[in-house]
Amino acid sequence: GGMGKTTIARAIYEQIYTQLEGCYFLANVREGSQKRGLDHLQVELLSKTLKDGNPNVGISNTRINFIKDRLHSKKVLIVLDDVD
């Protein structure tokens, strides 16, 4: 910790996110997963990346197919910070 990884990731993200079709910087993944669970974080990531609001995708297996269908041909940047 304390080496500036988040600062560097955020700076790169800010420089290139406008060139992409979707992007999301998900900070504090460890804390968020403990409080709300990984399913909630996955839905949040999808809704922000796709700019769809709530993707309304329930179970994980269906969500995986949804991700493949919606993101397979897009340029996206997803940064997951503080992953355990």
Backbone as CSV, one residue per row, in Angstrom:
resi,resn,N_x,N_y,N_z,CA_x,CA_y,CA_z,C_x,C_y,C_z
1,GLY,0.804,-1.201,0.000,0.000,0.000,0.000,0.845,1.262,0.000
2,GLY,0.230,2.354,-0.351,0.874,3.648,-0.282,1.858,3.954,-1.402
3,MET,1.838,3.157,-2.480,2.793,3.367,-3.569,2.203,4.220,-4.694
4,GLY,0.951,4.622,-4.596,0.347,5.473,-5.605,-0.315,4.746,-6.767
5,LYS,-0.606,3.467,-6.594,-1.216,2.695,-7.689,-2.579,3.256,-8.079
6,THR,-3.395,3.593,-7.091,-4.713,4.151,-7.379,-4.592,5.489,-8.083
7,THR,-3.676,6.315,-7.652,-3.473,7.631,-8.268,-3.065,7.495,-9.728
8,ILE,-2.169,6.574,-10.014,-1.726,6.342,-11.391,-2.872,5.789,-12.231
9,ALA,-3.599,4.814,-11.698,-4.726,4.231,-12.428,-5.781,5.289,-12.724
10,ARG,-6.087,6.139,-11.756,-7.087,7.195,-11.940,-6.622,8.196,-12.998
11,ALA,-5.335,8.563,-13.002,-4.803,9.515,-13.977,-4.891,8.954,-15.397
12,ILE,-4.541,7.698,-15.577,-4.633,7.062,-16.898,-6.086,6.972,-17.331
13,TYR,-6.953,6.567,-16.418,-8.385,6.476,-16.688,-8.924,7.821,-17.180
14,GLU,-8.598,8.889,-16.479,-9.070,10.233,-16.842,-8.564,10.672,-18.219
15,GLN,-7.396,10.199,-18.624,-6.832,10.574,-19.917,-7.499,9.854,-21.084
16,ILE,-7.968,8.623,-20.893,-8.427,7.847,-22.051,-9.903,7.463,-22.044
17,TYR,-10.623,7.736,-20.980,-11.998,7.241,-20.915,-12.904,7.816,-22.003
18,THR,-12.640,9.002,-22.497,-13.491,9.606,-23.525,-13.338,8.921,-24.879
19,GLN,-12.306,8.145,-25.055,-12.054,7.464,-26.319,-12.752,6.100,-26.394
20,LEU,-13.457,5.726,-25.342,-14.026,4.391,-25.247,-15.546,4.433,-25.253
21,GLU,-16.144,3.297,-25.553,-17.603,3.189,-25.599,-18.209,2.975,-24.218
22,GLY,-17.414,2.525,-23.303,-17.876,2.327,-21.940,-16.705,2.316,-20.992
23,CYS,-16.925,2.794,-19.790,-15.838,2.802,-18.824,-16.420,2.903,-17.416
24,TYR,-15.648,2.433,-16.459,-16.055,2.531,-15.066,-14.841,2.319,-14.184
25,PHE,-14.711,3.158,-13.188,-13.651,3.047,-12.190,-14.330,2.628,-10.896
26,LEU,-14.178,1.379,-10.538,-14.816,0.847,-9.336,-13.803,0.824,-8.202
27,ALA,-13.930,1.784,-7.298,-12.999,1.908,-6.180,-13.486,1.074,-4.993
28,ASN,-12.580,0.734,-4.126,-12.898,0.031,-2.873,-13.697,-1.251,-3.082
29,VAL,-13.245,-2.086,-3.983,-13.939,-3.337,-4.283,-14.016,-4.229,-3.049
30,ARG,-12.955,-4.317,-2.303,-12.940,-5.188,-1.118,-14.030,-4.770,-0.127
31,GLU,-14.081,-3.494,0.196,-15.073,-2.994,1.141,-16.495,-3.146,0.589
32,GLY,-16.676,-2.823,-0.683,-17.990,-2.938,-1.298,-18.496,-4.363,-1.347
33,SER,-17.593,-5.300,-1.615,-18.019,-6.707,-1.684,-18.392,-7.230,-0.308
34,GLN,-17.725,-6.749,0.718,-18.064,-7.175,2.075,-19.403,-6.599,2.522
35,LYS,-19.692,-5.360,2.135,-20.928,-4.706,2.566,-22.144,-5.132,1.748
36,ARG,-21.979,-5.192,0.407,-23.137,-5.406,-0.470,-23.086,-6.711,-1.249
37,GLY,-21.948,-7.358,-1.288,-21.803,-8.615,-2.017,-21.316,-8.404,-3.441
38,LEU,-20.729,-9.452,-3.997,-20.163,-9.370,-5.345,-21.234,-9.230,-6.421
39,ASP,-22.394,-9.851,-6.230,-23.465,-9.723,-7.225,-23.874,-8.271,-7.394
40,HIS,-24.010,-7.554,-6.291,-24.389,-6.137,-6.359,-23.326,-5.335,-7.104
41,LEU,-22.058,-5.589,-6.814,-20.980,-4.871,-7.502,-20.970,-5.178,-8.995
42,GLN,-21.256,-6.424,-9.355,-21.284,-6.800,-10.765,-22.403,-6.077,-11.502
43,VAL,-23.578,-5.997,-10.904,-24.700,-5.292,-11.522,-24.384,-3.801,-11.632
44,GLU,-23.779,-3.231,-10.586,-23.390,-1.816,-10.615,-22.389,-1.555,-11.736
45,LEU,-21.404,-2.420,-11.845,-20.394,-2.287,-12.894,-21.034,-2.334,-14.274
46,LEU,-21.943,-3.270,-14.489,-22.612,-3.383,-15.782,-23.447,-2.153,-16.098
47,SER,-24.209,-1.687,-15.133,-25.083,-0.545,-15.397,-24.284,0.709,-15.693
48,LYS,-23.182,0.917,-14.994,-22.351,2.104,-15.235,-21.575,1.985,-16.545
49,THR,-21.049,0.806,-16.828,-20.265,0.611,-18.047,-21.129,0.738,-19.293
50,LEU,-22.330,0.172,-19.229,-23.224,0.183,-20.386,-24.089,1.434,-20.442
51,LYS,-24.075,2.216,-19.361,-24.878,3.440,-19.275,-26.356,3.140,-19.506
52,ASP,-26.812,2.032,-18.952,-28.190,1.571,-19.122,-29.046,1.782,-17.894
53,GLY,-28.511,2.365,-16.850,-29.269,2.373,-15.607,-29.127,1.020,-14.958
54,ASN,-30.191,0.289,-14.821,-30.152,-1.047,-14.227,-30.323,-2.086,-15.332
55,PRO,-29.341,-2.965,-15.528,-29.437,-3.948,-16.607,-30.474,-5.036,-16.351
56,ASN,-31.066,-5.096,-15.153,-32.108,-6.070,-14.824,-31.736,-7.497,-15.199
57,VAL,-30.566,-7.910,-14.823,-30.124,-9.269,-15.077,-29.970,-9.946,-13.731
58,GLY,-30.722,-11.013,-13.532,-30.789,-11.670,-12.227,-29.630,-12.580,-11.929
59,ILE,-29.780,-13.854,-12.177,-28.806,-14.847,-11.749,-27.505,-14.747,-12.530
60,SER,-26.438,-15.200,-11.898,-25.091,-15.030,-12.456,-24.906,-15.655,-13.831
61,ASN,-25.441,-16.861,-14.080,-25.257,-17.509,-15.381,-25.883,-16.678,-16.497
62,THR,-27.056,-16.140,-16.259,-27.705,-15.284,-17.246,-26.905,-14.006,-17.438
63,ARG,-26.357,-13.481,-16.356,-25.573,-12.252,-16.400,-24.313,-12.441,-17.247
64,ILE,-23.691,-13.599,-17.176,-22.496,-13.871,-17.972,-22.825,-13.800,-19.460
65,ASN,-23.930,-14.401,-19.879,-24.348,-14.326,-21.285,-24.691,-12.898,-21.676
66,PHE,-25.320,-12.172,-20.767,-25.644,-10.763,-21.002,-24.371,-9.957,-21.254
67,ILE,-23.355,-10.199,-20.423,-22.075,-9.493,-20.569,-21.460,-9.811,-21.931
68,LYS,-21.441,-11.066,-22.297,-20.871,-11.463,-23.589,-21.605,-10.785,-24.735
69,ASP,-22.931,-10.783,-24.675,-23.726,-10.184,-25.753,-23.534,-8.679,-25.853
70,ARG,-23.462,-7.999,-24.734,-23.439,-6.537,-24.725,-22.048,-5.935,-24.865
71,LEU,-21.018,-6.632,-24.413,-19.681,-6.038,-24.378,-18.688,-6.661,-25.353
72,HIS,-19.067,-7.704,-26.060,-18.076,-8.444,-26.844,-17.419,-7.625,-27.945
73,SER,-18.072,-6.633,-28.482,-17.467,-5.871,-29.581,-17.218,-4.408,-29.227
74,LYS,-17.255,-4.075,-27.946,-17.074,-2.687,-27.528,-15.697,-2.482,-26.925
75,LYS,-15.218,-1.254,-27.065,-13.995,-0.860,-26.389,-14.393,-0.307,-25.028
76,VAL,-14.022,-1.020,-23.977,-14.361,-0.585,-22.631,-13.120,-0.627,-21.742
77,LEU,-13.144,0.208,-20.729,-12.092,0.210,-19.718,-12.770,0.055,-18.374
78,ILE,-12.386,-0.987,-17.663,-12.916,-1.226,-16.339,-11.731,-1.329,-15.376
79,VAL,-11.714,-0.455,-14.392,-10.653,-0.461,-13.393,-11.265,-0.904,-12.073
80,LEU,-10.717,-1.950,-11.521,-11.153,-2.451,-10.208,-10.048,-2.129,-9.214
81,ASP,-10.351,-1.272,-8.263,-9.357,-0.814,-7.295,-9.591,-1.466,-5.935
82,ASP,-8.511,-1.818,-5.284,-8.525,-2.425,-3.948,-9.218,-3.784,-3.987
83,VAL,-8.750,-4.637,-4.859,-9.287,-5.987,-4.987,-8.491,-6.908,-4.081
84,ASP,-9.225,-7.748,-3.361,-8.595,-8.688,-2.434,-8.408,-10.022,-3.114
